[in-house]
Amino acid sequence: MTGRRALVVRGGWEGHHPVEATDMFLPFLEGEGFAVRVEDSNEIYADRAVMDATDLVLQSVTMSEISRGALNGLRSAVERGTGLAGWHGGIADSYRGSSDYLQLIGGQFATHPSTHPDACRGEESDNFLPHTIEITELGRSHDITAGLADFPLTTEQYWVLSDDLNDVLATTTHPLQPYHPWHRPTTSPAVWTRAWGRGRVFVATPGHSLDVLADPNVRTIIERGLLWASRTA
């Protein structure tokens, strides 16, 4: 496909570097034939004409808020075929106050467990834990993750609340630790897709920092996910 249009919407909490992070993928999108428009306000979602002409939305907006008009515009656009994609808190921890948004995305960040309290220094690295992203059986044959093996990361390990409408391509398991209040290992989706009307949704939870986004496995998953999510008809 040529002549496709991508809308990049970025903002929210600066700790996820929304500008620098999305800038990493703009050359890829342009190289794949997308005309890219960048917006720093999600109110663009309320513009029906813009959304109808958009094949892919790449969102990086951690926390923040969304108006009813913008949310309705986003949900309706995806239902009509516009793809929606993103990573980490820029999509899985956006608009916490909107249950309608959470239903669209299919997963909500709950926490990222930390290291032992005695080792915490009050820095973001307290939450950087070694863990493994494990490709599921479905993921081994899916366009986004086919050919990839399980891989390790040392970064935030997202604990995600989700539902079974998601097609989970990769998971990560939080081990049992004596200093946490839960009582058994817990597995969360780490990469998933979701069908919404005629549209496709793609989410990858790794991506806290630029070095994680540069990891070859993470970058491959995100690039493939962007293409997969884009409008198909």
Summary of the structure (lengths in Angstrom):
residues: 233
radius of gyration: 17.0
end to end distance: 10.3
largest distance: 54.5
contacts: 786
relative contact order: 0.17
helix: 32%
strand: 32%
